[in-house]
């Protein structure tokens, strides 16, 4: 068996370490992108819920200030006398 020289062995180790480092960097970048996407999604969800609550509050305020359409009449001041028979 032909044993590679120490320099060749060292170069292979360095190349393997660079490859591993490249893979780790790519995985870290992917993790950062995933975290950023999750933060955006959460912000959108919270914003959507806030808008929905604001709309519901605005509708409730509008309906409470709008007359219900019910008319309340005061009782008559004096009732006419019933005709005698």
Residue pairs with C-beta under 8 A, 6 or more apart in sequence:
4 12
